[in-house]
């Protein structure tokens, strides 16, 4: 996943200064995609160079409160090219099960800019999680069906059970979310 795409989503949700964006990012997308404030500022520059965002510069001189231009923050907002890039990225297949966070950010983009056609990607990921769940269950049956287990084997079984519960939850979550992706955007968009 790209930090740039996570930032595009945040800026679509609310145009912000770099500082405000970094603070909001920490409290939202940052739970499942980490970026340092330095990374955020560096990516904002790259995104502006690519024409995905623009920084609205403060007006020259002092504002009505007597604050000089240099102390006022640039506010970044997403340009049409940025929306197009985000939509392109959202529809690109993910990198599989080790990128669980990626689908969460794509879903956030879907919520922010309208239905993007993520149903197929979610169905694909549900199938991958179902396959992994079946693999885990087969391992459990083969390796842990005897009740006679030493400490190491019990810990290994506990780790496997964690994976089984994770996959069961992921599949149930994905199946419950799927009908929402087919819903049209609300009329307030």
C-alpha positions as a LaTeX table, in Angstrom:
\begin{tabular}{lrrr}
\hline
Residue & $x$ (\AA) & $y$ (\AA) & $z$ (\AA) \\
\hline
Unk1 & 0.00 & 0.00 & 0.00 \\
Unk2 & 1.09 & 3.54 & $-0.62$ \\
Unk3 & 1.15 & 6.25 & 2.01 \\
Unk4 & 0.17 & 8.60 & $-0.80$ \\
Unk5 & $-3.15$ & 6.80 & $-1.27$ \\
Unk6 & $-3.90$ & 6.90 & 2.44 \\
Unk7 & $-3.15$ & 10.65 & 2.40 \\
Unk8 & $-5.38$ & 11.19 & $-0.64$ \\
Unk9 & $-8.26$ & 9.61 & 1.26 \\
Unk10 & $-7.66$ & 11.82 & 4.30 \\
Unk11 & $-7.50$ & 14.94 & 2.12 \\
Unk12 & $-10.66$ & 13.98 & 0.23 \\
Unk13 & $-12.40$ & 13.62 & 3.59 \\
Unk14 & $-11.14$ & 17.03 & 4.69 \\
Unk15 & $-8.65$ & 19.42 & 3.04 \\
Unk16 & $-5.98$ & 20.15 & 5.65 \\
Unk17 & $-2.63$ & 21.67 & 6.41 \\
Unk18 & 0.27 & 19.23 & 6.65 \\
Unk19 & 0.28 & 19.54 & 10.42 \\
Unk20 & $-3.47$ & 19.01 & 10.79 \\
Unk21 & $-3.36$ & 16.14 & 8.31 \\
Unk22 & $-0.61$ & 14.39 & 10.28 \\
Unk23 & $-2.61$ & 14.76 & 13.51 \\
Unk24 & $-5.82$ & 13.47 & 11.91 \\
Unk25 & $-3.95$ & 10.65 & 10.18 \\
Unk26 & $-2.60$ & 9.45 & 13.54 \\
Unk27 & $-6.16$ & 9.23 & 14.88 \\
Unk28 & $-7.80$ & 7.50 & 11.92 \\
Unk29 & $-6.00$ & 5.70 & 9.10 \\
Unk30 & $-2.93$ & 5.52 & 11.35 \\
Unk31 & $-4.56$ & 2.66 & 13.25 \\
Unk32 & $-4.02$ & 0.41 & 10.26 \\
Unk33 & $-1.40$ & 2.26 & 8.21 \\
Unk34 & 1.49 & 3.97 & 9.95 \\
Unk35 & 3.37 & 6.98 & 8.60 \\
Unk36 & 5.64 & 9.39 & 10.43 \\
Unk37 & 5.01 & 13.12 & 10.19 \\
Unk38 & 8.23 & 13.41 & 8.15 \\
Unk39 & 6.94 & 10.81 & 5.69 \\
Unk40 & 3.64 & 12.65 & 5.40 \\
Unk41 & 5.31 & 15.97 & 4.53 \\
Unk42 & 7.65 & 14.27 & 2.05 \\
Unk43 & 4.71 & 12.50 & 0.35 \\
Unk44 & 2.67 & 15.71 & 0.21 \\
Unk45 & 5.49 & 17.27 & $-1.82$ \\
Unk46 & 5.61 & 14.31 & $-4.21$ \\
Unk47 & 1.84 & 14.30 & $-4.58$ \\
Unk48 & 1.84 & 18.04 & $-5.39$ \\
Unk49 & 4.60 & 17.45 & $-7.96$ \\
Unk50 & 2.43 & 14.73 & $-9.54$ \\
Unk51 & $-0.54$ & 17.09 & $-9.76$ \\
Unk52 & $-2.64$ & 14.97 & $-7.39$ \\
Unk53 & $-3.00$ & 17.71 & $-4.78$ \\
Unk54 & $-2.57$ & 21.44 & $-4.60$ \\
Unk55 & $-1.64$ & 23.63 & $-1.67$ \\
Unk56 & $-3.71$ & 26.76 & $-1.32$ \\
Unk57 & $-1.17$ & 29.40 & $-0.37$ \\
Unk58 & $-2.04$ & 31.97 & 2.26 \\
Unk59 & $-2.69$ & 35.46 & 0.91 \\
Unk60 & 0.25 & 37.88 & 0.91 \\
Unk61 & 0.95 & 40.20 & 3.83 \\
Unk62 & $-0.86$ & 40.07 & 7.14 \\
Unk63 & $-4.36$ & 38.67 & 7.40 \\
Unk64 & $-7.21$ & 40.37 & 9.23 \\
Unk65 & $-5.82$ & 39.18 & 12.57 \\
Unk66 & $-2.36$ & 40.59 & 11.87 \\
Unk67 & $-0.82$ & 37.14 & 11.32 \\
Unk68 & 1.98 & 37.24 & 8.78 \\
Unk69 & 1.79 & 34.99 & 5.72 \\
Unk70 & 4.77 & 32.87 & 6.82 \\
Unk71 & 2.89 & 31.82 & 9.98 \\
Unk72 & $-0.23$ & 30.71 & 8.12 \\
Unk73 & $-0.54$ & 27.12 & 7.01 \\
Unk74 & $-0.94$ & 25.90 & 3.45 \\
Unk75 & $-4.12$ & 23.87 & 3.05 \\
Unk76 & $-3.83$ & 20.85 & 0.77 \\
Unk77 & $-6.74$ & 19.62 & $-1.31$ \\
Unk78 & $-7.13$ & 16.84 & $-3.86$ \\
Unk79 & $-7.23$ & 17.63 & $-7.57$ \\
Unk80 & $-9.14$ & 15.54 & $-10.17$ \\
Unk81 & $-5.90$ & 13.72 & $-11.07$ \\
Unk82 & $-5.60$ & 12.67 & $-7.41$ \\
Unk83 & $-9.14$ & 11.30 & $-7.37$ \\
Unk84 & $-8.42$ & 9.42 & $-10.59$ \\
Unk85 & $-5.24$ & 7.94 & $-9.11$ \\
Unk86 & $-7.05$ & 6.89 & $-5.94$ \\
Unk87 & $-9.81$ & 5.20 & $-7.94$ \\
Unk88 & $-7.19$ & 3.43 & $-10.09$ \\
Unk89 & $-5.34$ & 2.16 & $-7.00$ \\
Unk90 & $-8.53$ & 1.06 & $-5.23$ \\
Unk91 & $-9.48$ & $-1.18$ & $-8.16$ \\
Unk92 & $-6.00$ & $-2.73$ & $-8.52$ \\
Unk93 & $-5.78$ & $-6.20$ & $-6.93$ \\
Unk94 & $-4.16$ & $-6.25$ & $-3.51$ \\
Unk95 & $-1.04$ & $-8.17$ & $-2.62$ \\
Unk96 & $-2.86$ & $-10.95$ & $-0.80$ \\
Unk97 & $-3.39$ & $-11.86$ & 2.78 \\
Unk98 & $-0.30$ & $-10.17$ & 4.17 \\
Unk99 & $-1.71$ & $-6.77$ & 3.21 \\
Unk100 & $-4.87$ & $-6.85$ & 5.32 \\
Unk101 & $-4.66$ & $-3.13$ & 5.99 \\
Unk102 & $-4.83$ & $-2.30$ & 2.30 \\
Unk103 & $-8.47$ & $-3.31$ & 1.89 \\
Unk104 & $-9.40$ & $-1.22$ & 4.93 \\
Unk105 & $-7.97$ & 1.90 & 3.31 \\
Unk106 & $-9.61$ & 1.03 & $-0.02$ \\
Unk107 & $-12.95$ & 0.71 & 1.77 \\
Unk108 & $-12.38$ & 4.09 & 3.40 \\
Unk109 & $-11.80$ & 5.52 & $-0.08$ \\
Unk110 & $-15.02$ & 3.90 & $-1.28$ \\
Unk111 & $-16.87$ & 5.58 & 1.60 \\
Unk112 & $-15.19$ & 8.93 & 0.86 \\
Unk113 & $-15.66$ & 9.19 & $-2.90$ \\
Unk114 & $-18.57$ & 6.91 & $-3.65$ \\
Unk115 & $-19.08$ & 3.38 & $-4.89$ \\
Unk116 & $-15.89$ & 2.31 & $-6.65$ \\
Unk117 & $-16.73$ & $-1.30$ & $-7.50$ \\
Unk118 & $-14.87$ & $-3.06$ & $-4.71$ \\
Unk119 & $-17.27$ & $-6.02$ & $-4.60$ \\
Unk120 & $-15.01$ & $-8.20$ & $-6.76$ \\
Unk121 & $-11.93$ & $-7.45$ & $-4.67$ \\
Unk122 & $-13.80$ & $-8.23$ & $-1.45$ \\
Unk123 & $-15.13$ & $-11.51$ & $-2.89$ \\
Unk124 & $-11.55$ & $-12.41$ & $-3.91$ \\
Unk125 & $-10.23$ & $-11.66$ & $-0.41$ \\
Unk126 & $-13.06$ & $-13.60$ & 1.26 \\
Unk127 & $-12.10$ & $-16.61$ & $-0.87$ \\
Unk128 & $-8.43$ & $-16.26$ & 0.12 \\
Unk129 & $-9.36$ & $-16.08$ & 3.80 \\
Unk130 & $-11.72$ & $-19.05$ & 3.44 \\
Unk131 & $-8.91$ & $-21.07$ & 1.84 \\
Unk132 & $-6.50$ & $-20.16$ & 4.62 \\
Unk133 & $-9.16$ & $-21.04$ & 7.21 \\
Unk134 & $-9.58$ & $-24.47$ & 5.61 \\
Unk135 & $-5.81$ & $-24.96$ & 5.66 \\
Unk136 & $-5.66$ & $-24.05$ & 9.35 \\
Unk137 & $-8.53$ & $-26.40$ & 10.18 \\
Unk138 & $-6.80$ & $-29.25$ & 8.32 \\
Unk139 & $-3.60$ & $-28.61$ & 10.27 \\
Unk140 & $-5.55$ & $-28.61$ & 13.52 \\
Unk141 & $-7.20$ & $-31.93$ & 12.67 \\
Unk142 & $-3.92$ & $-33.52$ & 11.57 \\
Unk143 & $-1.55$ & $-32.17$ & 14.26 \\
Unk144 & $-3.65$ & $-31.39$ & 17.31 \\
Unk145 & $-6.47$ & $-33.93$ & 17.46 \\
Unk146 & $-4.83$ & $-35.94$ & 20.25 \\
Unk147 & $-5.52$ & $-34.60$ & 23.73 \\
Unk148 & $-1.98$ & $-35.46$ & 24.85 \\
Unk149 & 0.06 & $-32.27$ & 24.30 \\
Unk150 & 3.10 & $-30.92$ & 26.07 \\
Unk151 & 3.53 & $-27.19$ & 26.77 \\
Unk152 & 5.17 & $-26.39$ & 23.41 \\
Unk153 & 2.44 & $-28.20$ & 21.51 \\
Unk154 & $-0.25$ & $-26.39$ & 23.52 \\
Unk155 & 1.32 & $-23.02$ & 22.66 \\
Unk156 & 1.51 & $-23.98$ & 18.99 \\
Unk157 & $-2.14$ & $-25.00$ & 19.11 \\
Unk158 & $-3.06$ & $-21.73$ & 20.78 \\
Unk159 & $-1.32$ & $-19.83$ & 17.95 \\
Unk160 & $-3.15$ & $-21.90$ & 15.37 \\
Unk161 & $-6.48$ & $-21.30$ & 17.16 \\
Unk162 & $-5.75$ & $-17.56$ & 17.02 \\
Unk163 & $-5.28$ & $-17.83$ & 13.27 \\
Unk164 & $-8.48$ & $-19.85$ & 12.94 \\
Unk165 & $-10.46$ & $-17.28$ & 14.90 \\
Unk166 & $-8.95$ & $-14.45$ & 12.88 \\
Unk167 & $-9.89$ & $-16.10$ & 9.58 \\
Unk168 & $-13.40$ & $-16.98$ & 10.79 \\
Unk169 & $-13.94$ & $-13.39$ & 11.85 \\
Unk170 & $-12.49$ & $-11.98$ & 8.61 \\
Unk171 & $-14.77$ & $-14.15$ & 6.46 \\
Unk172 & $-17.86$ & $-13.24$ & 8.52 \\
Unk173 & $-16.91$ & $-9.53$ & 8.43 \\
Unk174 & $-16.34$ & $-9.59$ & 4.67 \\
Unk175 & $-19.61$ & $-11.39$ & 3.98 \\
Unk176 & $-21.53$ & $-8.91$ & 6.14 \\
Unk177 & $-19.84$ & $-5.94$ & 4.38 \\
Unk178 & $-20.41$ & $-7.19$ & 0.84 \\
Unk179 & $-24.08$ & $-6.02$ & 0.56 \\
Unk180 & $-23.05$ & $-2.48$ & 1.63 \\
Unk181 & $-20.66$ & $-2.21$ & $-1.31$ \\
Unk182 & $-23.56$ & $-2.83$ & $-3.71$ \\
Unk183 & $-25.58$ & 0.03 & $-2.20$ \\
Unk184 & $-25.64$ & 3.33 & $-4.09$ \\
Unk185 & $-24.07$ & 6.40 & $-2.49$ \\
Unk186 & $-26.39$ & 8.46 & $-0.33$ \\
Unk187 & $-28.07$ & 11.41 & $-1.99$ \\
Unk188 & $-26.08$ & 13.82 & 0.23 \\
Unk189 & $-22.90$ & 13.16 & $-1.82$ \\
\hline
\end{tabular}
